[in-house]
């Protein structure tokens, strides 16, 4: 709330002194700040959902971690008589692979 008041007051001050470009830049800076916060919240929401699907056995929540992609891979046994599904989760700093135990529930290896 305090930051919101700060940029609002800064814009009013700029405009009262005829500094339209400074007011415009203040607005653009605030928009960029909001975009960054929304993006961070979106990443944290995605990580929270994935954390619930992994359970408490492996902690993936981290402020700087970003989810990149999820992909299913098939492991073929040496004798080629059986296959096993694995799910790989790529983050900006780690790669996690797991078996799917139930719909959207994974056992991390």
N, CA, C and O atoms as a GROMACS GRO file, in nm:
protein
  436
    1UNK      N    1   0.082  -0.119   0.000
    1UNK     CA    2   0.000   0.000   0.000
    1UNK      C    3   0.086   0.125   0.000
    1UNK      O    4   0.056   0.221  -0.070
    2UNK      N    5   0.194   0.124   0.079
    2UNK     CA    6   0.282   0.241   0.085
    2UNK      C    7   0.344   0.271  -0.050
    2UNK      O    8   0.349   0.386  -0.092
    3UNK      N    9   0.394   0.166  -0.120
    3UNK     CA   10   0.455   0.186  -0.251
    3UNK      C   11   0.354   0.243  -0.350
    3UNK      O   12   0.389   0.329  -0.432
    4UNK      N   13   0.232   0.196  -0.344
    4UNK     CA   14   0.128   0.246  -0.435
    4UNK      C   15   0.107   0.396  -0.413
    4UNK      O   16   0.096   0.471  -0.510
    5UNK      N   17   0.103   0.438  -0.290
    5UNK     CA   18   0.088   0.580  -0.260
    5UNK      C   19   0.209   0.659  -0.308
    5UNK      O   20   0.195   0.771  -0.356
    6UNK      N   21   0.326   0.602  -0.294
    6UNK     CA   22   0.448   0.671  -0.333
    6UNK      C   23   0.447   0.704  -0.481
    6UNK      O   24   0.472   0.818  -0.518
    7UNK      N   25   0.419   0.606  -0.567
    7UNK     CA   26   0.424   0.635  -0.711
    7UNK      C   27   0.311   0.728  -0.752
    7UNK      O   28   0.326   0.809  -0.843
    8UNK      N   29   0.196   0.716  -0.686
    8UNK     CA   30   0.083   0.804  -0.715
    8UNK      C   31   0.119   0.949  -0.681
    8UNK      O   32   0.094   1.041  -0.759
    9UNK      N   33   0.177   0.968  -0.565
    9UNK     CA   34   0.218   1.103  -0.524
    9UNK      C   35   0.327   1.157  -0.615
    9UNK      O   36   0.329   1.276  -0.647
   10UNK      N   37   0.419   1.070  -0.657
   10UNK     CA   38   0.527   1.112  -0.747
   10UNK      C   39   0.470   1.159  -0.881
   10UNK      O   40   0.515   1.258  -0.936
   11UNK      N   41   0.372   1.088  -0.931
   11UNK     CA   42   0.309   1.127  -1.058
   11UNK      C   43   0.239   1.262  -1.043
   11UNK      O   44   0.254   1.350  -1.128
   12UNK      N   45   0.164   1.279  -0.936
   12UNK     CA   46   0.094   1.406  -0.913
   12UNK      C   47   0.194   1.522  -0.901
   12UNK      O   48   0.169   1.630  -0.954
   13UNK      N   49   0.306   1.499  -0.833
   13UNK     CA   50   0.408   1.602  -0.819
   13UNK      C   51   0.467   1.639  -0.955
   13UNK      O   52   0.480   1.757  -0.988
   14UNK      N   53   0.502   1.536  -1.033
   14UNK     CA   54   0.557   1.562  -1.167
   14UNK      C   55   0.458   1.642  -1.251
   14UNK      O   56   0.496   1.739  -1.316
   15UNK      N   57   0.332   1.601  -1.250
   15UNK     CA   58   0.232   1.669  -1.332
   15UNK      C   59   0.207   1.811  -1.284
   15UNK      O   60   0.186   1.901  -1.366
   16UNK      N   61   0.208   1.834  -1.153
   16UNK     CA   62   0.185   1.969  -1.101
   16UNK      C   63   0.297   2.065  -1.141
   16UNK      O   64   0.277   2.186  -1.144
   17UNK      N   65   0.415   2.010  -1.170
   17UNK     CA   66   0.529   2.093  -1.211
   17UNK      C   67   0.551   2.087  -1.362
   17UNK      O   68   0.652   2.136  -1.413
   18UNK      N   69   0.454   2.027  -1.434
   18UNK     CA   70   0.462   2.022  -1.579
   18UNK      C   71   0.563   1.923  -1.635
   18UNK      O   72   0.603   1.934  -1.750
   19UNK      N   73   0.603   1.828  -1.555
   19UNK     CA   74   0.704   1.730  -1.599
   19UNK      C   75   0.634   1.602  -1.645
   19UNK      O   76   0.632   1.501  -1.574
   20UNK      N   77   0.577   1.607  -1.762
   20UNK     CA   78   0.499   1.494  -1.816
   20UNK      C   79   0.586   1.372  -1.842
   20UNK      O   80   0.543   1.260  -1.816
   21UNK      N   81   0.707   1.392  -1.892
   21UNK     CA   82   0.795   1.278  -1.922
   21UNK      C   83   0.833   1.203  -1.794
   21UNK      O   84   0.838   1.080  -1.793
   22UNK      N   85   0.860   1.277  -1.687
   22UNK     CA   86   0.893   1.213  -1.559
   22UNK      C   87   0.772   1.136  -1.505
   22UNK      O   88   0.786   1.026  -1.452
   23UNK      N   89   0.653   1.195  -1.520
   23UNK     CA   90   0.530   1.126  -1.477
   23UNK      C   91   0.511   0.998  -1.558
   23UNK      O   92   0.479   0.893  -1.503
   24UNK      N   93   0.532   1.009  -1.689
   24UNK     CA   94   0.519   0.892  -1.776
   24UNK      C   95   0.619   0.783  -1.735
   24UNK      O   96   0.583   0.666  -1.728
   25UNK      N   97   0.743   0.822  -1.707
   25UNK     CA   98   0.845   0.723  -1.669
   25UNK      C   99   0.811   0.658  -1.535
   25UNK      O  100   0.834   0.538  -1.517
   26UNK      N  101   0.756   0.736  -1.442
   26UNK     CA  102   0.713   0.680  -1.314
   26UNK      C  103   0.605   0.575  -1.334
   26UNK      O  104   0.608   0.470  -1.270
   27UNK      N  105   0.511   0.602  -1.423
   27UNK     CA  106   0.404   0.506  -1.453
   27UNK      C  107   0.463   0.380  -1.516
   27UNK      O  108   0.428   0.269  -1.477
   28UNK      N  109   0.553   0.396  -1.614
   28UNK     CA  110   0.615   0.280  -1.680
   28UNK      C  111   0.697   0.197  -1.580
   28UNK      O  112   0.695   0.074  -1.586
   29UNK      N  113   0.767   0.263  -1.491
   29UNK     CA  114   0.845   0.190  -1.389
   29UNK      C  115   0.753   0.110  -1.297
   29UNK      O  116   0.784  -0.003  -1.262
   30UNK      N  117   0.640   0.169  -1.260
   30UNK     CA  118   0.546   0.098  -1.172
   30UNK      C  119   0.483  -0.020  -1.245
   30UNK      O  120   0.463  -0.126  -1.186
   31UNK      N  121   0.451  -0.002  -1.373
   31UNK     CA  122   0.395  -0.113  -1.453
   31UNK      C  123   0.495  -0.228  -1.459
   31UNK      O  124   0.456  -0.344  -1.443
   32UNK      N  125   0.622  -0.197  -1.482
   32UNK     CA  126   0.726  -0.302  -1.487
   32UNK      C  127   0.738  -0.373  -1.353
   32UNK      O  128   0.754  -0.495  -1.348
   33UNK      N  129   0.731  -0.297  -1.244
   33UNK     CA  130   0.739  -0.356  -1.111
   33UNK      C  131   0.622  -0.452  -1.087
   33UNK      O  132   0.640  -0.560  -1.031
   34UNK      N  133   0.505  -0.412  -1.129
   34UNK     CA  134   0.386  -0.498  -1.114
   34UNK      C  135   0.401  -0.624  -1.198
   34UNK      O  136   0.366  -0.733  -1.152
   35UNK      N  137   0.451  -0.611  -1.320
   35UNK     CA  138   0.473  -0.729  -1.406
   35UNK      C  139   0.567  -0.829  -1.340
   35UNK      O  140   0.542  -0.949  -1.341
   36UNK      N  141   0.675  -0.780  -1.282
   36UNK     CA  142   0.773  -0.866  -1.215
   36UNK      C  143   0.708  -0.940  -1.098
   36UNK      O  144   0.730  -1.059  -1.078
   37UNK      N  145   0.627  -0.868  -1.020
   37UNK     CA  146   0.561  -0.929  -0.905
   37UNK      C  147   0.460  -1.035  -0.948
   37UNK      O  148   0.450  -1.141  -0.886
   38UNK      N  149   0.385  -1.007  -1.054
   38UNK     CA  150   0.286  -1.103  -1.105
   38UNK      C  151   0.357  -1.227  -1.159
   38UNK      O  152   0.312  -1.339  -1.135
   39UNK      N  153   0.466  -1.208  -1.231
   39UNK     CA  154   0.542  -1.322  -1.284
   39UNK      C  155   0.597  -1.407  -1.171
   39UNK      O  156   0.590  -1.530  -1.176
   40UNK      N  157   0.652  -1.344  -1.069
   40UNK     CA  158   0.705  -1.418  -0.954
   40UNK      C  159   0.593  -1.497  -0.885
   40UNK      O  160   0.612  -1.614  -0.851
   41UNK      N  161   0.479  -1.434  -0.866
   41UNK     CA  162   0.366  -1.502  -0.803
   41UNK      C  163   0.320  -1.621  -0.888
   41UNK      O  164   0.287  -1.727  -0.834
   42UNK      N  165   0.318  -1.604  -1.019
   42UNK     CA  166   0.280  -1.712  -1.109
   42UNK      C  167   0.377  -1.831  -1.096
   42UNK      O  168   0.334  -1.946  -1.091
   43UNK      N  169   0.508  -1.802  -1.091
   43UNK     CA  170   0.607  -1.909  -1.076
   43UNK      C  171   0.590  -1.980  -0.942
   43UNK      O  172   0.597  -2.103  -0.935
   44UNK      N  173   0.568  -1.903  -0.836
   44UNK     CA  174   0.552  -1.964  -0.705
   44UNK      C  175   0.424  -2.048  -0.697
   44UNK      O  176   0.422  -2.151  -0.629
   45UNK      N  177   0.319  -2.006  -0.765
   45UNK     CA  178   0.195  -2.084  -0.770
   45UNK      C  179   0.218  -2.216  -0.839
   45UNK      O  180   0.171  -2.320  -0.793
   46UNK      N  181   0.291  -2.213  -0.951
   46UNK     CA  182   0.324  -2.336  -1.024
   46UNK      C  183   0.408  -2.428  -0.936
   46UNK      O  184   0.381  -2.549  -0.930
   47UNK      N  185   0.508  -2.374  -0.868
   47UNK     CA  186   0.591  -2.455  -0.780
   47UNK      C  187   0.509  -2.515  -0.666
   47UNK      O  188   0.531  -2.630  -0.627
   48UNK      N  189   0.415  -2.439  -0.612
   48UNK     CA  190   0.330  -2.491  -0.504
   48UNK      C  191   0.246  -2.609  -0.550
   48UNK      O  192   0.231  -2.708  -0.479
   49UNK      N  193   0.191  -2.598  -0.671
   49UNK     CA  194   0.112  -2.709  -0.726
   49UNK      C  195   0.199  -2.832  -0.746
   49UNK      O  196   0.158  -2.944  -0.713
   50UNK      N  197   0.319  -2.812  -0.799
   50UNK     CA  198   0.411  -2.926  -0.818
   50UNK      C  199   0.453  -2.984  -0.683
   50UNK      O  200   0.464  -3.106  -0.669
   51UNK      N  201   0.476  -2.898  -0.585
   51UNK     CA  202   0.515  -2.947  -0.453
   51UNK      C  203   0.408  -3.038  -0.396
   51UNK      O  204   0.439  -3.142  -0.337
   52UNK      N  205   0.282  -3.000  -0.412
   52UNK     CA  206   0.172  -3.085  -0.364
   52UNK      C  207   0.173  -3.220  -0.436
   52UNK      O  208   0.142  -3.323  -0.376
   53UNK      N  209   0.208  -3.220  -0.565
   53UNK     CA  210   0.208  -3.347  -0.639
   53UNK      C  211   0.326  -3.435  -0.600
   53UNK      O  212   0.320  -3.557  -0.618
   54UNK      N  213   0.434  -3.376  -0.547
   54UNK     CA  214   0.551  -3.453  -0.502
   54UNK      C  215   0.539  -3.496  -0.357
   54UNK      O  216   0.608  -3.589  -0.314
   55UNK      N  217   0.453  -3.431  -0.281
   55UNK     CA  218   0.445  -3.459  -0.138
   55UNK      C  219   0.562  -3.395  -0.065
   55UNK      O  220   0.627  -3.304  -0.117
   56UNK      N  221   0.587  -3.442   0.056
   56UNK     CA  222   0.692  -3.384   0.140
   56UNK      C  223   0.827  -3.452   0.126
   56UNK      O  224   0.922  -3.414   0.194
   57UNK      N  225   0.837  -3.551   0.038
   57UNK     CA  226   0.963  -3.626   0.030
   57UNK      C  227   1.074  -3.546  -0.038
   57UNK      O  228   1.192  -3.570  -0.012
   58UNK      N  229   1.038  -3.454  -0.123
   58UNK     CA  230   1.138  -3.374  -0.193
   58UNK      C  231   1.087  -3.231  -0.202
   58UNK      O  232   0.980  -3.206  -0.257
   59UNK      N  233   1.163  -3.138  -0.148
   59UNK     CA  234   1.120  -2.997  -0.143
   59UNK      C  235   1.172  -2.924  -0.267
   59UNK      O  236   1.293  -2.915  -0.290
   60UNK      N  237   1.079  -2.872  -0.346
   60UNK     CA  238   1.119  -2.796  -0.465
   60UNK      C  239   1.092  -2.646  -0.452
   60UNK      O  240   1.138  -2.567  -0.535
   61UNK      N  241   1.020  -2.607  -0.348
   61UNK     CA  242   0.988  -2.466  -0.330
   61UNK      C  243   1.116  -2.387  -0.300
   61UNK      O  244   1.188  -2.417  -0.206
   62UNK      N  245   1.140  -2.287  -0.381
   62UNK     CA  246   1.255  -2.199  -0.364
   62UNK      C  247   1.222  -2.068  -0.433
   62UNK      O  248   1.168  -2.069  -0.544
   63UNK      N  249   1.253  -1.955  -0.372
   63UNK     CA  250   1.215  -1.826  -0.431
   63UNK      C  251   1.273  -1.802  -0.570
   63UNK      O  252   1.212  -1.732  -0.651
   64UNK      N  253   1.389  -1.859  -0.598
   64UNK     CA  254   1.455  -1.832  -0.726
   64UNK      C  255   1.435  -1.943  -0.830
   64UNK      O  256   1.482  -1.931  -0.943
   65UNK      N  257   1.366  -2.049  -0.792
   65UNK     CA  258   1.346  -2.161  -0.883
   65UNK      C  259   1.233  -2.132  -0.980
   65UNK      O  260   1.131  -2.074  -0.943
   66UNK      N  261   1.253  -2.173  -1.105
   66UNK     CA  262   1.152  -2.157  -1.210
   66UNK      C  263   1.129  -2.292  -1.276
   66UNK      O  264   1.223  -2.363  -1.311
   67UNK      N  265   1.002  -2.326  -1.295
   67UNK     CA  266   0.965  -2.448  -1.366
   67UNK      C  267   0.976  -2.421  -1.516
   67UNK      O  268   0.928  -2.318  -1.564
   68UNK      N  269   1.039  -2.512  -1.589
   68UNK     CA  270   1.057  -2.496  -1.733
   68UNK      C  271   0.963  -2.587  -1.810
   68UNK      O  272   0.888  -2.541  -1.896
   69UNK      N  273   0.968  -2.717  -1.780
   69UNK     CA  274   0.882  -2.810  -1.853
   69UNK      C  275   0.874  -2.944  -1.783
   69UNK      O  276   0.953  -2.976  -1.695
   70UNK      N  277   0.774  -3.022  -1.824
   70UNK     CA  278   0.750  -3.158  -1.775
   70UNK      C  279   0.739  -3.247  -1.898
   70UNK      O  280   0.671  -3.212  -1.994
   71UNK      N  281   0.807  -3.363  -1.895
   71UNK     CA  282   0.803  -3.452  -2.010
   71UNK      C  283   0.806  -3.598  -1.963
   71UNK      O  284   0.879  -3.633  -1.871
   72UNK      N  285   0.727  -3.680  -2.028
   72UNK     CA  286   0.724  -3.823  -1.998
   72UNK      C  287   0.830  -3.891  -2.084
   72UNK      O  288   0.841  -3.865  -2.203
   73UNK      N  289   0.906  -3.980  -2.022
   73UNK     CA  290   1.005  -4.061  -2.092
   73UNK      C  291   0.980  -4.207  -2.059
   73UNK      O  292   0.938  -4.241  -1.948
   74UNK      N  293   1.007  -4.292  -2.155
   74UNK     CA  294   0.987  -4.435  -2.139
   74UNK      C  295   1.122  -4.505  -2.128
   74UNK      O  296   1.208  -4.489  -2.214
   75UNK      N  297   1.141  -4.582  -2.022
   75UNK     CA  298   1.262  -4.660  -2.004
   75UNK      C  299   1.233  -4.801  -2.054
   75UNK      O  300   1.138  -4.866  -2.010
   76UNK      N  301   1.315  -4.846  -2.145
   76UNK     CA  302   1.300  -4.981  -2.199
   76UNK      C  303   1.403  -5.070  -2.131
   76UNK      O  304   1.520  -5.035  -2.124
   77UNK      N  305   1.359  -5.186  -2.080
   77UNK     CA  306   1.451  -5.276  -2.012
   77UNK      C  307   1.552  -5.333  -2.111
   77UNK      O  308   1.528  -5.333  -2.232
   78UNK      N  309   1.663  -5.382  -2.060
   78UNK     CA  310   1.768  -5.438  -2.146
   78UNK      C  311   1.716  -5.555  -2.229
   78UNK      O  312   1.758  -5.574  -2.343
   79UNK      N  313   1.626  -5.631  -2.172
   79UNK     CA  314   1.572  -5.746  -2.244
   79UNK      C  315   1.457  -5.706  -2.336
   79UNK      O  316   1.406  -5.788  -2.411
   80UNK      N  317   1.417  -5.576  -2.329
   80UNK     CA  318   1.309  -5.520  -2.410
   80UNK      C  319   1.174  -5.590  -2.389
   80UNK      O  320   1.086  -5.586  -2.475
   81UNK      N  321   1.160  -5.652  -2.273
   81UNK     CA  322   1.034  -5.718  -2.243
   81UNK      C  323   0.939  -5.627  -2.166
   81UNK      O  324   0.819  -5.653  -2.160
   82UNK      N  325   0.994  -5.521  -2.108
   82UNK     CA  326   0.906  -5.432  -2.032
   82UNK      C  327   0.953  -5.287  -2.046
   82UNK      O  328   1.067  -5.258  -2.082
   83UNK      N  329   0.861  -5.199  -2.018
   83UNK     CA  330   0.893  -5.056  -2.019
   83UNK      C  331   0.841  -4.993  -1.891
   83UNK      O  332   0.751  -5.046  -1.826
   84UNK      N  333   0.901  -4.883  -1.856
   84UNK     CA  334   0.854  -4.810  -1.738
   84UNK      C  335   0.848  -4.662  -1.771
   84UNK      O  336   0.941  -4.605  -1.829
   85UNK      N  337   0.736  -4.600  -1.732
   85UNK     CA  338   0.718  -4.457  -1.751
   85UNK      C  339   0.787  -4.380  -1.640
   85UNK      O  340   0.778  -4.415  -1.522
   86UNK      N  341   0.855  -4.275  -1.678
   86UNK     CA  342   0.910  -4.178  -1.584
   86UNK      C  343   0.868  -4.039  -1.630
   86UNK      O  344   0.852  -4.015  -1.750
   87UNK      N  345   0.852  -3.950  -1.535
   87UNK     CA  346   0.823  -3.811  -1.566
   87UNK      C  347   0.944  -3.728  -1.524
   87UNK      O  348   0.993  -3.741  -1.412
   88UNK      N  349   0.991  -3.645  -1.615
   88UNK     CA  350   1.103  -3.556  -1.588
   88UNK      C  351   1.049  -3.413  -1.576
   88UNK      O  352   0.970  -3.367  -1.658
   89UNK      N  353   1.094  -3.346  -1.472
   89UNK     CA  354   1.055  -3.208  -1.446
   89UNK      C  355   1.181  -3.122  -1.452
   89UNK      O  356   1.272  -3.138  -1.370
   90UNK      N  357   1.185  -3.033  -1.548
   90UNK     CA  358   1.301  -2.947  -1.566
   90UNK      C  359   1.273  -2.811  -1.504
   90UNK      O  360   1.173  -2.746  -1.534
   91UNK      N  361   1.364  -2.770  -1.418
   91UNK     CA  362   1.359  -2.638  -1.355
   91UNK      C  363   1.484  -2.563  -1.399
   91UNK      O  364   1.572  -2.621  -1.463
   92UNK      N  365   1.493  -2.437  -1.367
   92UNK     CA  366   1.609  -2.359  -1.407
   92UNK      C  367   1.738  -2.407  -1.338
   92UNK      O  368   1.847  -2.376  -1.386
   93UNK      N  369   1.727  -2.480  -1.228
   93UNK     CA  370   1.846  -2.520  -1.154
   93UNK      C  371   1.854  -2.668  -1.119
   93UNK      O  372   1.957  -2.714  -1.070
   94UNK      N  373   1.750  -2.744  -1.144
   94UNK     CA  374   1.751  -2.888  -1.113
   94UNK      C  375   1.669  -2.965  -1.217
   94UNK      O  376   1.586  -2.908  -1.288
   95UNK      N  377   1.695  -3.094  -1.223
   95UNK     CA  378   1.615  -3.186  -1.304
   95UNK      C  379   1.568  -3.295  -1.209
   95UNK      O  380   1.648  -3.359  -1.140
   96UNK      N  381   1.436  -3.317  -1.204
   96UNK     CA  382   1.377  -3.416  -1.114
   96UNK      C  383   1.307  -3.521  -1.198
   96UNK      O  384   1.237  -3.488  -1.294
   97UNK      N  385   1.327  -3.649  -1.163
   97UNK     CA  386   1.248  -3.751  -1.231
   97UNK      C  387   1.173  -3.834  -1.128
   97UNK      O  388   1.217  -3.854  -1.015
   98UNK      N  389   1.055  -3.880  -1.172
   98UNK     CA  390   0.965  -3.946  -1.078
   98UNK      C  391   0.874  -4.044  -1.150
   98UNK      O  392   0.856  -4.037  -1.272
   99UNK      N  393   0.818  -4.136  -1.072
   99UNK     CA  394   0.712  -4.225  -1.120
   99UNK      C  395   0.580  -4.161  -1.084
   99UNK      O  396   0.568  -4.095  -0.981
  100UNK      N  397   0.481  -4.181  -1.168
  100UNK     CA  398   0.348  -4.133  -1.135
  100UNK      C  399   0.277  -4.241  -1.053
  100UNK      O  400   0.258  -4.353  -1.100
  101UNK      N  401   0.239  -4.206  -0.931
  101UNK     CA  402   0.170  -4.300  -0.842
  101UNK      C  403   0.020  -4.298  -0.867
  101UNK      O  404  -0.045  -4.403  -0.867
  102UNK      N  405  -0.034  -4.182  -0.889
  102UNK     CA  406  -0.176  -4.161  -0.917
  102UNK      C  407  -0.182  -4.035  -1.003
  102UNK      O  408  -0.079  -3.975  -1.033
  103UNK      N  409  -0.301  -3.996  -1.042
  103UNK     CA  410  -0.314  -3.877  -1.126
  103UNK      C  411  -0.251  -3.756  -1.055
  103UNK      O  412  -0.296  -3.714  -0.948
  104UNK      N  413  -0.148  -3.701  -1.118
  104UNK     CA  414  -0.075  -3.585  -1.066
  104UNK      C  415  -0.014  -3.606  -0.928
  104UNK      O  416   0.000  -3.510  -0.851
  105UNK      N  417   0.021  -3.728  -0.895
  105UNK     CA  418   0.093  -3.760  -0.771
  105UNK      C  419   0.217  -3.838  -0.810
  105UNK      O  420   0.207  -3.940  -0.880
  106UNK      N  421   0.333  -3.792  -0.766
  106UNK     CA  422   0.459  -3.851  -0.812
  106UNK      C  423   0.548  -3.895  -0.698
  106UNK      O  424   0.547  -3.836  -0.589
  107UNK      N  425   0.623  -4.001  -0.724
  107UNK     CA  426   0.725  -4.049  -0.631
  107UNK      C  427   0.861  -4.012  -0.691
  107UNK      O  428   0.901  -4.066  -0.794
  108UNK      N  429   0.931  -3.921  -0.625
  108UNK     CA  430   1.058  -3.869  -0.676
  108UNK      C  431   1.169  -3.971  -0.653
  108UNK      O  432   1.172  -4.038  -0.550
  109UNK      N  433   1.259  -3.983  -0.750
  109UNK     CA  434   1.376  -4.073  -0.738
  109UNK      C  435   1.500  -3.996  -0.704
  109UNK      O  436   1.607  -4.054  -0.690
   0.00000   0.00000   0.00000
